[in-house]
């Protein structure tokens, strides 16, 4: 997924960056280094230096916006949504749900947010009979998608003279509907799924904002084996 960078006036302190956090080459090219990546999140509208207590509610609001837009959009829509820990851009047409980019804040890495967002996208696309398209997949994103989805579920279109990175496409709405939290290795109880396909995080299954603002917690969790 492609990312972008804007110039902002940013705070001099931030939510913790895991000491062992490593960016891939594309992230380094866009943001420069992990500090600038963190500063990008601080500068997004509505964000602060630290993670706010209501960060889970803000993620849930974003998931609701994705689902509602997919169900209700009467014409093509392009939407960018950002909160304390994630920034995404997606668009909806009569036939497609397209994810253009997704950035996750360093302190919230390893909390299954990529899988949770994929689950929401898959459910929303399936219930509205749309293709799900993940555009311009960077190598790290492509590797994760190919880890979870085989060629029967997802096709990969190679780069061409107009698109510099592969594009991943999910065509079959029935197959998308059958993807479960367990399949995506989302810990039991982390999310609930409504009848209309809305995915919502359960706050008690996630760290508090105080933990995400604590260097020791963030370093310890990030360094631990996969949860």
Secondary structure, DSSP 8 states (H G I E B T S, - for coil): -----------SS-S---TT----HHHHHHHSSHHHHHHHHHTSTT--SS--TTHHHHHHHHHHHHHHHHHH-SS-EEEEEE-SSEEEEEEE-SSEEEEEEEEE-GGGTTSSHHHHHHHHHHHHHHHTT-EEEEEEE-HHHHHHHHHH--TTT-EEE---SS-SSEEEEE--HHHHHT--TTTTT--TTSEEE-TTS-EEE-GGGS--HHHHT-HHHHHHHHHS---
